[in-house]
């Protein structure tokens, strides 16, 4: 752990206990400290943290986000084609990234990550975008679309724009603001997952969305906290319940700024990894995968035995600073 991050954590009031946890290479140490910070009364989850402290989430619940998919408002054209309409608003908002630790974010629909947009290949997509933030913003979608729908044009505060394009190709994509400076607009939170299902769908599975991200609180271009779906240690404090033998599918996207690579490692198991998800028959079989920013892929696996299975970034510092969780298989 570098000195600037250690100094920041001291100044933030995390104190000796948190630092001792970091120095012992234990996520549990820091988890106990960040979860022990003052909480609100609006928690959607209450549980005992590593030191008996409550872990609470306010207006963004990372557990609920795992399984939330926005299929849009659905209609049909005269020819019977499916049209899906989405409404996305950018706004400035302070969010909680750990117990009592706040971050001045730029958000899509008031949350980081933005809503997970989901559709089927061939659908006509209309995204109604309104900028209620204090800076120009846009939405750039990965995948095929006309250049005029590419999100290169910045929408001024108070402005609106409608992005319209065909959902193509199937796979796991993402969307994000593409206004300069890119590193600031992405790091501040303007991103989300964009899933296009193949026409025949994928085999049934317990599906989850995980966006790997990080947060620089002292503006030194180095993250003080890392997470999956924004809240540090959220899935350690409250493990994700699954069933033994249940097919699990994870849509994994890396949107971490200031670090070249992020990664996902599953303990005591292996997974099929489909890069970008645009091929149904080509995958790696592994327990660790690395991604650069904007890279994504689909993980499929099941857990053989009952118990708690750890998953985390296979960069030790990222795990120590929040990117660590558990599956609880029963």
Secondary structure as the mmCIF struct_conf table of DSSP 4:
data_model
#
loop_
_struct_conf.conf_type_id
_struct_conf.id
_struct_conf.beg_label_comp_id
_struct_conf.beg_label_asym_id
_struct_conf.beg_label_seq_id
_struct_conf.end_label_comp_id
_struct_conf.end_label_asym_id
_struct_conf.end_label_seq_id
HELX_RH_AL_P HELX_RH_AL_P1 UNK A 3 UNK A 11
TURN_TY1_P TURN_TY1_P1 UNK A 12 UNK A 13
HELX_RH_AL_P HELX_RH_AL_P2 UNK A 15 UNK A 23
TURN_TY1_P TURN_TY1_P2 UNK A 24 UNK A 25
HELX_RH_AL_P HELX_RH_AL_P3 UNK A 27 UNK A 35
TURN_TY1_P TURN_TY1_P3 UNK A 36 UNK A 36
BEND BEND1 UNK A 37 UNK A 37
BEND BEND2 UNK A 41 UNK A 41
BEND BEND3 UNK A 44 UNK A 44
STRN STRN1 UNK A 48 UNK A 48
TURN_TY1_P TURN_TY1_P4 UNK A 50 UNK A 51
BEND BEND4 UNK A 52 UNK A 52
STRN STRN2 UNK A 54 UNK A 54
BEND BEND5 UNK A 59 UNK A 59
HELX_RH_AL_P HELX_RH_AL_P4 UNK A 62 UNK A 66
TURN_TY1_P TURN_TY1_P5 UNK A 67 UNK A 67
STRN STRN3 UNK A 70 UNK A 70
STRN STRN4 UNK A 73 UNK A 76
TURN_TY1_P TURN_TY1_P6 UNK A 78 UNK A 79
STRN STRN5 UNK A 82 UNK A 98
TURN_TY1_P TURN_TY1_P7 UNK A 99 UNK A 100
STRN STRN6 UNK A 101 UNK A 108
TURN_TY1_P TURN_TY1_P8 UNK A 109 UNK A 110
STRN STRN7 UNK A 111 UNK A 111
BEND BEND6 UNK A 112 UNK A 113
HELX_LH_PP_P HELX_LH_PP_P1 UNK A 114 UNK A 115
STRN STRN8 UNK A 117 UNK A 120
TURN_TY1_P TURN_TY1_P9 UNK A 121 UNK A 122
STRN STRN9 UNK A 124 UNK A 131
BEND BEND7 UNK A 133 UNK A 135
STRN STRN10 UNK A 137 UNK A 137
STRN STRN11 UNK A 140 UNK A 141
BEND BEND8 UNK A 142 UNK A 143
HELX_RH_3T_P HELX_RH_3T_P1 UNK A 147 UNK A 149
BEND BEND9 UNK A 150 UNK A 151
BEND BEND10 UNK A 153 UNK A 153
HELX_LH_PP_P HELX_LH_PP_P2 UNK A 154 UNK A 154
STRN STRN12 UNK A 155 UNK A 155
HELX_LH_PP_P HELX_LH_PP_P3 UNK A 156 UNK A 156
TURN_TY1_P TURN_TY1_P10 UNK A 157 UNK A 158
STRN STRN13 UNK A 160 UNK A 166
BEND BEND11 UNK A 169 UNK A 169
STRN STRN14 UNK A 171 UNK A 176
HELX_LH_PP_P HELX_LH_PP_P4 UNK A 179 UNK A 179
BEND BEND12 UNK A 180 UNK A 181
HELX_RH_AL_P HELX_RH_AL_P5 UNK A 182 UNK A 187
TURN_TY1_P TURN_TY1_P11 UNK A 188 UNK A 189
STRN STRN15 UNK A 191 UNK A 197
TURN_TY1_P TURN_TY1_P12 UNK A 199 UNK A 200
STRN STRN16 UNK A 206 UNK A 215
BEND BEND13 UNK A 217 UNK A 222
BEND BEND14 UNK A 224 UNK A 224
STRN STRN17 UNK A 225 UNK A 228
BEND BEND15 UNK A 229 UNK A 231
TURN_TY1_P TURN_TY1_P13 UNK A 232 UNK A 233
HELX_RH_AL_P HELX_RH_AL_P6 UNK A 234 UNK A 237
BEND BEND16 UNK A 238 UNK A 238
HELX_LH_PP_P HELX_LH_PP_P5 UNK A 239 UNK A 239
STRN STRN18 UNK A 240 UNK A 242
TURN_TY1_P TURN_TY1_P14 UNK A 244 UNK A 245
STRN STRN19 UNK A 248 UNK A 254
BEND BEND17 UNK A 257 UNK A 258
BEND BEND18 UNK A 260 UNK A 260
STRN STRN20 UNK A 261 UNK A 266
TURN_TY1_P TURN_TY1_P15 UNK A 267 UNK A 268
STRN STRN21 UNK A 271 UNK A 275
TURN_TY1_P TURN_TY1_P16 UNK A 276 UNK A 277
BEND BEND19 UNK A 280 UNK A 281
STRN STRN22 UNK A 284 UNK A 286
BEND BEND20 UNK A 287 UNK A 287
STRN STRN23 UNK A 288 UNK A 292
TURN_TY1_P TURN_TY1_P17 UNK A 293 UNK A 294
STRN STRN24 UNK A 296 UNK A 301
BEND BEND21 UNK A 305 UNK A 306
STRN STRN25 UNK A 307 UNK A 312
BEND BEND22 UNK A 314 UNK A 315
HELX_RH_AL_P HELX_RH_AL_P7 UNK A 316 UNK A 320
TURN_TY1_P TURN_TY1_P18 UNK A 321 UNK A 322
STRN STRN26 UNK A 324 UNK A 329
#
